[in-house]
């Protein structure tokens, strides 16, 4: 508001100022009254209706006349069931929308249209059974999405790919969740926080797309076992919570992918021990919570005591107490030392063996121990130490200690040494990998080409139908390359082809026998006593009165006659007469001879 005052030498200053102020309010007062933003009747508004609070108003639908200036809208704890399309399309400035603790069971497509500045969307404690993926279209600035405590049953593929701007996603307490697609979290490249706690999960879902995830909540599930690769791709993760998840086993190298992990909470589980040097690859780890686990204090946890003394020497309360044996019960793990135990170096139950391979092939050198509580490392021919976390382009250490080559080269030739370590020491075993150059002129094949030729029988047409192919010629391949390891394949191939040829020949023989028997049966059936059938004109024979055949005709109609037959062979047995009817003008007489 700007007021311009004009004074003159003869006009009193206060009086002039008061007159100008009254004139200004007279001209602009109605405009100020009309510009006041509206507020829905059951709600409370503040800051010129930029904050609208409609909590606990027993609303069953979104109220009308919400101001366009609204930036914060609270509709919690009402009875809203359906969010219809374009409900908020006029609230272009809305940043926070709270719809939690309602009875929402359906969100229509386009329900959040017209909200280009929406930053936070809260939908927890409702009755949604599916993720309303299509309703999230055009929420380009959405940073937080809360879906906790809904009866959602599945997380389908690309469930959140329409909101790649998400940084915080709360999916906790989805107690009816029974399926998470491998691609459920595709597209969430900016996500920083994910809550999957208390969802009844038995396995850790695929989280590989979450390359920028920093905090992961998995507490309150039923995981049981944490396996290697469960956290693959989470290179930015700093905090991991696994409390109350019934974890009883953590396998070797399970956390090797978490290079930037700073805090790990494993409290309130069923852990007895941890694999040797489990935390060694986690160079940034500063806080670890191991309390409320039934730890068995023996040689397998001695490494953990040393690690805790070096990493968190002043925080022994986080590290739990021994549950067994009775002599150490109640003692902090961080206070243990080697004097409490008698430990032995590990044993390699399956040492690596020398291997001859051709360049370009895959290869494996195994090194397995009798317990999973040990750590397995490899030394390459040039002295490089290979652990499970130190990947190369073609070479990696698998979680069971196997050294895997996806594509060997001539430079890989040399001696490889496996080193198995526990708290008492280490054991080594070596093997030589020989890589021979491949011959580009040879074309290797795992199959043998067999040509089968059927000879045409030189008989007439009837005999060719009775006979099966008698001669089968098998041509061996012209060039067979002896490749190491292919002998068994060649033998198996020959056996299969031989069986196939034998079965085919037997089937052909059976078909010929069947055809021959069938033809003999037909000949026997049709070649009975020879008969001759003579067709003569009845009227002519009757008029002539000749012949040995006695014929009786009805006087009413001479077209119907009874004819007695006479056979050529001698027999004292009489045969019944045959009758023939004809509707033609020229009646016919049939004599069966």
C-alpha positions in Angstrom: 0.0 0.0 0.0 1.4 3.3 -1.0 0.0 6.7 0.2 1.1 9.9 -1.5 0.8 13.0 0.7 0.8 16.5 -0.8 1.2 19.4 1.6 1.0 23.1 1.3 2.3 25.9 3.5 -1.2 26.8 4.7 -2.6 23.3 5.3 -2.2 21.6 8.7 -0.1 18.5 8.2 -2.1 16.0 10.3 -5.5 17.0 8.9 -4.3 16.7 5.3 -2.8 13.2 6.0 -6.1 12.0 7.6 -8.2 13.2 4.6 -6.0 11.4 2.1 -6.1 8.2 4.1 -9.9 8.2 4.2 -10.2 8.8 0.5 -7.8 5.9 -0.2 -9.8 3.4 1.9 -13.0 4.6 0.3 -11.7 3.8 -3.2 -9.8 0.5 -2.5 -11.6 -1.0 0.5 -14.2 -3.1 -1.5 -11.4 -4.5 -3.6 -9.5 -5.7 -0.5 -12.7 -7.4 0.8 -13.3 -9.2 -2.4 -9.7 -10.5 -2.8 -9.8 -12.4 0.5 -9.3 -16.1 -0.3 -12.1 -18.5 0.6 -11.8 -21.3 3.3 -13.9 -24.5 3.2 -16.5 -24.3 6.0 -15.5 -27.4 8.0 -11.8 -26.5 7.8 -9.4 -24.1 9.4 -7.3 -21.8 7.2 -4.3 -19.7 8.0 -1.6 -17.6 6.2 -4.2 -16.3 3.7 -5.5 -19.9 3.1 -2.1 -21.2 2.1 -2.5 -23.7 5.0 -5.8 -25.6 5.1 -6.4 -28.1 7.9 -9.5 -30.4 7.7 -8.5 -33.0 10.2 -11.2 -35.1 12.0 -14.1 -33.5 10.2 -15.9 -36.7 9.3 -15.5 -35.8 5.6 -16.5 -38.5 3.1 -15.2 -36.5 0.1 -12.8 -33.7 -0.7 -14.4 -30.3 0.2 -15.0 -27.8 -2.4 -13.8 -24.2 -2.6 -10.3 -24.9 -1.5 -8.2 -21.8 -2.3 -5.9 -21.9 -5.3 -3.2 -20.4 -3.0 -3.1 -23.5 -0.8 0.3 -25.0 -0.3 -0.4 -27.3 2.6 -3.6 -29.4 2.7 -4.3 -31.8 5.6 -7.2 -34.2 5.2 -6.1 -36.8 7.7 -8.5 -38.9 9.9 -11.6 -38.6 7.9 -13.9 -41.1 6.1 -12.8 -40.5 2.4 -13.0 -43.7 0.3 -12.4 -42.6 -3.3 -10.2 -40.0 -4.8 -11.7 -39.0 -8.1 -10.0 -37.8 -11.2 -9.1 -34.1 -11.4 -10.0 -33.6 -7.7 -7.0 -31.2 -7.1 -6.4 -29.9 -10.6 -6.9 -26.3 -9.6 -4.3 -26.4 -6.7 -1.2 -25.6 -8.8 0.7 -24.4 -5.8 0.1 -27.3 -3.5 3.3 -28.8 -2.1 2.1 -31.1 0.8 -1.0 -33.3 0.6 -1.9 -35.5 3.6 -4.6 -38.1 3.0 -3.5 -40.6 5.6 -5.8 -42.4 8.1 -8.9 -42.4 5.9 -10.8 -45.3 4.3 -9.3 -44.8 0.8 -9.7 -47.9 -1.3 -9.5 -46.5 -4.8 -7.6 -43.7 -6.4 -8.7 -43.0 -10.0 -6.4 -42.4 -12.9 -5.6 -38.7 -13.0 -6.6 -38.1 -9.4 -3.5 -35.9 -8.9 -3.5 -34.1 -12.2 -2.7 -30.4 -12.0 -0.2 -30.7 -9.1 3.1 -29.8 -10.7 4.6 -28.6 -7.4 3.5 -31.4 -5.1 6.5 -32.5 -3.0 5.0 -34.8 -0.4 2.1 -37.3 -0.7 0.9 -39.2 2.4 -1.4 -42.2 1.9 -0.5 -44.4 4.8 -3.1 -46.1 7.0 -5.7 -46.6 4.3 -7.3 -49.5 2.5 -5.4 -49.6 -0.8 -4.9 -53.1 -2.2 -2.8 -52.0 -5.2 -0.2 -49.4 -5.9 -2.0 -46.6 -7.8 0.8 -46.2 -10.3 -1.1 -44.5 -13.0 -2.4 -41.8 -10.6 1.2 -40.7 -10.1 1.5 -39.4 -13.7 2.9 -35.8 -14.0 4.0 -35.5 -10.4 7.4 -34.4 -11.6 8.5 -32.8 -8.3 7.3 -35.5 -5.9 10.0 -36.3 -3.3 8.2 -38.3 -0.6 5.6 -41.0 -1.0 4.1 -42.7 2.1 2.1 -45.9 1.5 2.8 -47.6 4.8 0.1 -49.8 6.5 -2.1 -50.6 3.5 -3.4 -54.0 2.5 -1.3 -54.0 -0.7 -0.6 -57.6 -1.9 1.8 -57.1 -4.8 4.4 -54.7 -6.0 4.4 -55.2 -9.8 7.1 -54.4 -12.3 7.7 -50.6 -12.8 5.3 -49.8 -9.9 7.0 -46.4 -9.4 8.7 -45.6 -12.7 6.3 -42.6 -13.2 7.9 -40.8 -10.3 11.6 -41.0 -10.8 12.1 -37.9 -8.7 11.2 -39.8 -5.5 13.8 -39.6 -2.7 11.9 -41.2 0.1 9.5 -44.2 -0.3 7.8 -45.7 2.8 6.4 -49.2 2.2 6.5 -50.4 5.8 3.9 -52.6 7.4 2.5 -54.0 4.2 1.5 -57.2 6.1 -0.4 -58.7 3.2 2.5 -58.3 0.7 3.3 -61.7 -0.8 5.0 -60.8 -4.1 7.6 -58.2 -5.2 8.6 -58.2 -8.9 12.2 -58.2 -9.9 11.6 -54.9 -11.6 9.4 -53.3 -8.9 11.9 -50.6 -8.2 13.1 -49.9 -11.7 13.3 -46.2 -12.5 13.9 -45.0 -8.9 17.4 -43.7 -9.7 17.1 -40.8 -7.2 15.7 -42.7 -4.2 17.6 -42.1 -1.0 15.5 -43.8 1.7 13.4 -47.1 1.4 11.3 -48.6 4.2 10.4 -52.3 3.8 10.1 -53.0 7.4 7.4 -55.3 8.9 6.3 -56.6 5.6 6.8 -60.3 6.4 9.6 -60.7 3.8 11.4 -64.0 3.7 13.9 -62.9 1.1 15.5 -59.6 0.3 14.0 -58.3 -3.0 16.0 -57.1 -6.0 17.3 -53.7 -5.1 19.9 -53.3 -7.8 18.3 -50.3 -9.6 18.6 -48.2 -6.4 22.1 -47.0 -7.1 21.7 -43.9 -5.0 20.0 -45.5 -2.0 21.5 -44.3 1.3 19.2 -45.8 4.0 17.4 -49.1 3.9 15.0 -50.3 6.6 14.4 -54.1 6.6 13.6 -54.6 10.3 10.7 -56.8 11.5 10.8 -59.3 8.6 11.4 -63.1 8.5 14.6 -63.2 6.5 16.3 -66.2 8.2 19.4 -66.2 5.9 21.3 -63.2 4.4 23.0 -64.4 1.2 25.8 -63.0 -0.9 24.5 -60.6 -3.6 21.4 -59.6 -1.6 22.7 -56.0 -1.7 24.2 -55.9 -5.1 24.3 -52.5 -6.7 23.8 -50.6 -3.4 27.1 -48.8 -3.7 25.8 -45.7 -2.0 24.2 -47.3 1.0 25.2 -45.8 4.3 22.7 -47.2 6.8 21.2 -50.7 7.0 18.8 -51.8 9.6 18.0 -55.6 10.1 16.6 -55.7 13.6 14.0 -58.2 14.7 14.3 -60.0 11.3 14.9 -63.5 12.6 18.3 -63.7 11.0 20.1 -66.8 12.1 22.8 -67.1 9.3 24.8 -64.5 7.5 26.8 -66.2 4.7 30.3 -65.4 3.7 30.8 -62.1 1.7 27.1 -61.1 2.3 28.0 -57.4 2.8 30.9 -57.1 0.3 28.9 -54.9 -2.0 28.3 -52.2 0.7 31.6 -50.4 0.3 30.2 -47.1 1.8 28.2 -48.6 4.7 28.6 -46.6 7.9 26.0 -48.1 10.2 24.8 -51.7 10.5 22.2 -52.9 13.0 21.9 -56.7 13.5 20.4 -56.6 17.0 17.5 -58.7 18.2 18.1 -61.7 15.9 19.2 -65.3 16.3 22.8 -65.1 15.3 25.3 -67.5 16.9 28.4 -66.5 15.0 29.6 -64.6 11.9 31.9 -65.6 9.0 35.6 -64.7 9.4 36.4 -61.2 8.3 32.8 -60.4 7.4 33.2 -56.7 8.0 36.8 -56.4 6.6 35.6 -55.1 3.1 33.5 -52.4 4.9 36.1 -49.8 5.3 33.6 -47.0 6.2 31.8 -49.0 8.8 31.8 -47.1 12.2 28.7 -48.2 14.1 27.6 -51.9 14.4 24.8 -53.1 16.7 25.0 -56.8 17.7 23.2 -56.9 21.0 20.4 -59.3 21.9 21.7 -62.3 19.9 22.5 -65.8 21.4 26.3 -65.5 20.6 28.3 -68.7 21.0 31.8 -67.5 22.0 34.4 -69.8 20.5 37.1 -69.6 17.9 34.6 -68.5 15.2 33.9 -65.1 17.0 37.4 -64.4 18.0 38.1 -62.4 14.9 35.0 -60.3 15.7 36.4 -59.5 19.1 39.7 -58.2 17.5 37.7 -56.2 14.9 35.6 -54.5 17.6 38.6 -53.6 19.6 40.2 -51.9 16.6 37.0 -50.3 15.2 34.8 -49.4 18.1 37.0 -49.7 21.2 34.9 -47.4 23.4 31.5 -48.7 22.5 31.3 -52.2 24.0 27.6 -52.0 24.9 26.6 -52.2 21.2 28.5 -55.5 20.8 26.4 -57.9 23.0 27.4 -60.6 25.4 28.2 -64.3 25.1 25.3 -66.6 25.6 27.4 -69.8 25.6 29.5 -71.6 26.8 28.4 -71.3 30.4 31.9 -70.2 31.5 31.8 -67.1 29.3 28.1 -66.3 29.6 27.5 -62.6 30.1 31.0 -61.6 28.9 31.2 -58.8 26.3 32.5 -60.1 22.9 34.9 -57.2 22.7 36.7 -58.5 25.8 37.5 -61.9 24.4 41.1 -62.9 23.5 42.8 -66.1 22.2 43.6 -67.2 25.8 40.0 -68.3 26.2 40.1 -70.8 23.4 42.1 -73.5 21.7 41.8 -73.0 18.0 43.2 -74.8 14.9 44.0 -73.7 11.4 41.3 -74.4 8.8 41.2 -77.4 6.5 40.7 -77.3 2.7 38.4 -80.2 1.9 38.4 -79.6 -1.9 41.7 -78.0 -3.1 42.2 -76.7 -6.6 43.6 -78.9 -9.3 45.7 -78.2 -12.4 43.6 -77.2 -15.4 44.2 -77.2 -19.1 41.9 -75.0 -21.2 41.8 -73.3 -24.6 41.9 -69.6 -24.9 38.4 -68.1 -24.9 36.8 -70.8 -22.7 35.4 -70.5 -19.2 37.3 -72.0 -16.3 36.9 -72.6 -12.5 39.4 -73.3 -9.8 37.6 -74.6 -6.7 38.7 -74.1 -3.1 36.2 -75.3 -0.5 36.5 -75.6 3.3 34.7 -77.6 5.9 33.0 -74.5 7.5 31.5 -71.3 6.2 33.0 -69.3 9.1 36.4 -69.0 7.2 37.4 -66.5 4.6 38.8 -67.5 1.2 41.2 -65.4 -0.8 43.3 -66.0 -4.0 46.7 -65.0 -5.1 47.2 -64.6 -8.9 50.5 -65.4 -10.7 51.5 -61.7 -10.5 50.9 -61.6 -6.7 47.5 -59.7 -6.7 45.2 -60.6 -3.9 41.7 -61.5 -5.0 38.8 -61.4 -2.5 35.1 -61.7 -3.1 34.7 -58.0 -3.3 37.6 -57.3 -5.7 36.0 -57.9 -9.1 37.8 -57.9 -12.4 36.4 -57.8 -15.9 36.8 -61.5 -16.4 37.8 -62.9 -13.0 35.9 -63.1 -9.7 35.7 -65.0 -6.5 32.4 -66.6 -5.9 30.8 -66.8 -2.5 31.8 -70.5 -2.0 35.5 -69.6 -2.6 35.6 -70.7 -6.3 37.8 -68.6 -8.6 35.8 -68.0 -11.7 37.1 -67.1 -15.2 34.4 -66.1 -17.7 36.8 -65.9 -20.7 40.4 -67.0 -20.2 43.3 -65.5 -22.2 47.0 -66.5 -22.7 47.9 -64.0 -20.0 46.0 -66.0 -17.4 48.5 -68.8 -17.5 50.3 -69.5 -14.2 50.0 -70.7 -10.7 47.0 -69.6 -8.5 47.1 -70.0 -4.7 44.0 -70.3 -2.5 44.4 -69.1 1.1 41.8 -70.0 3.7 41.9 -68.1 7.0 40.4 -68.3 10.4 41.3 -66.9 13.8 44.0 -69.6 14.3 45.8 -69.1 11.1 45.6 -69.9 7.4 46.0 -72.8 5.0 47.0 -72.6 1.3 46.7 -74.8 -1.8 47.9 -74.1 -5.3 47.1 -75.1 -8.8 48.4 -74.3 -12.3 46.2 -73.0 -15.1 47.5 -73.7 -18.6 45.9 -71.8 -21.4 46.7 -72.9 -24.9 46.1 -70.8 -28.0 43.0 -71.6 -30.1 43.4 -72.7 -33.7 41.3 -70.5 -35.9 41.4 -73.0 -38.8 39.6 -75.7 -36.8 35.9 -75.5 -36.4 34.8 -77.3 -33.3 31.4 -79.0 -33.1 29.8 -80.9 -30.4 27.7 -82.9 -32.9 28.5 -85.5 -35.5 26.8 -85.3 -38.8 25.2 -88.6 -39.9 23.7 -89.1 -43.4 21.1 -91.9 -43.8 20.4 -93.2 -47.4 17.5 -95.5 -48.2 18.0 -97.8 -51.3 15.0 -98.2 -53.6 14.0 -102.0 -54.0 14.0 -103.3 -57.6 10.7 -105.1 -57.5 7.2 -104.5 -59.0 4.7 -102.2 -57.4 3.0 -104.9 -55.2 6.3 -106.2 -53.8 7.5 -102.7 -53.0 4.5 -102.1 -50.8 5.2 -105.3 -48.9 8.9 -104.8 -48.2 10.6 -102.3 -45.9 13.8 -100.5 -46.6 16.5 -103.1 -46.2 19.7 -101.2 -46.6 20.7 -98.2 -44.6 24.0 -96.6 -45.2 25.6 -94.4 -42.5 28.3 -92.1 -43.7 30.8 -91.0 -41.0 32.0 -87.4 -41.1 34.8 -86.7 -43.3 36.8 -84.6 -40.8 36.6 -85.3 -37.1 38.7 -83.2 -34.8 39.8 -84.8 -31.5 39.0 -82.2 -28.9 39.8 -83.0 -25.3 36.6 -83.5 -23.3 34.4 -84.3 -26.3 34.9 -88.1 -26.3 31.9 -88.7 -24.1 29.8 -86.4 -26.2 30.8 -88.3 -29.4 30.0 -91.7 -27.8 26.6 -90.5 -26.5 25.7 -89.1 -29.9 26.6 -92.4 -31.7 24.5 -94.4 -29.2 21.5 -92.1 -29.6 21.7 -92.3 -33.4 22.2 -96.1 -33.3 19.1 -96.5 -31.1 17.1 -94.3 -33.4 18.1 -96.3 -36.5 17.3 -99.6 -34.8 13.9 -98.4 -33.6 13.1 -97.1 -37.1 14.0 -100.4 -38.7 11.9 -102.4 -36.3 8.9 -100.2 -36.9 9.3 -100.6 -40.6 9.4 -104.5 -40.3 6.3 -104.5 -38.1 4.5 -102.3 -40.6 5.4 -104.7 -43.5 4.2 -107.8 -41.5 1.0 -106.1 -40.6 0.4 -105.1 -44.2 1.1 -108.7 -45.4 -1.3 -110.3 -42.9 -4.0 -107.9 -43.8 -3.7 -108.6 -47.5 -3.8 -112.4 -46.9 -6.9 -112.0 -44.8 -8.6 -110.0 -47.6 -7.7 -112.7 -50.2 -9.1 -115.5 -48.1 -12.3 -113.6 -47.5 -13.1 -112.9 -51.2 -11.8 -116.1 -52.8 -14.6 -118.5 -51.6 -16.6 -120.9 -53.9 -16.7 -119.5 -57.4 -20.0 -118.1 -58.6 -21.1 -116.9 -62.0 -23.9 -114.4 -62.2 -25.9 -114.2 -65.4 -28.3 -111.4 -66.1 -31.1 -112.3 -68.6 -34.2 -110.6 -69.6 -37.1 -112.0 -67.5 -39.8 -111.2 -70.0 -37.9 -112.9 -72.9 -37.2 -116.0 -70.8 -40.8 -116.3 -69.7 -42.1 -115.9 -73.2 -39.7 -118.5 -74.5 -40.6 -120.9 -71.8 -37.0 -122.3 -71.9 -34.4 -123.0 -69.3 -34.0 -125.3 -66.3 -34.7 -122.6 -63.8 -38.2 -122.6 -62.3 -39.6 -119.1 -62.2 -42.8 -118.0 -60.5 -44.2 -114.5 -61.4 -47.2 -112.7 -60.0 -50.0 -112.2 -62.5 -50.6 -108.7 -61.2 -47.2 -107.4 -61.9 -44.6 -109.3 -63.9 -41.8 -107.0 -62.7 -41.5 -108.9 -59.4 -40.3 -112.5 -59.7 -38.9 -115.2 -57.5 -35.9 -117.0 -58.9 -34.4 -120.2 -57.7 -30.7 -120.6 -58.1 -28.7 -123.5 -59.3 -25.0 -124.0 -58.3 -22.3 -125.6 -60.4 -21.1 -127.9 -57.6 -22.9 -131.0 -56.4 -24.8 -130.7 -53.2 -27.9 -132.3 -51.8 -28.7 -129.3 -49.6 -31.4 -127.0 -51.0 -30.8 -123.2 -50.9 -33.3 -120.6 -50.2 -34.4 -118.6 -53.3 -33.0 -115.1 -53.8 -35.3 -112.3 -54.9 -34.6 -109.2 -57.0 -36.9 -106.3 -57.5 -36.6 -103.8 -60.3 -38.6 -100.7 -61.0 -37.4 -100.4 -64.6 -39.5 -101.3 -67.5 -37.3 -104.3 -68.4 -37.4 -106.6 -65.5 -34.2 -108.6 -64.8 -33.7 -112.1 -63.8 -30.6 -113.0 -61.8 -29.3 -116.6 -62.1 -26.7 -117.6 -59.5 -24.7 -120.5 -60.9 
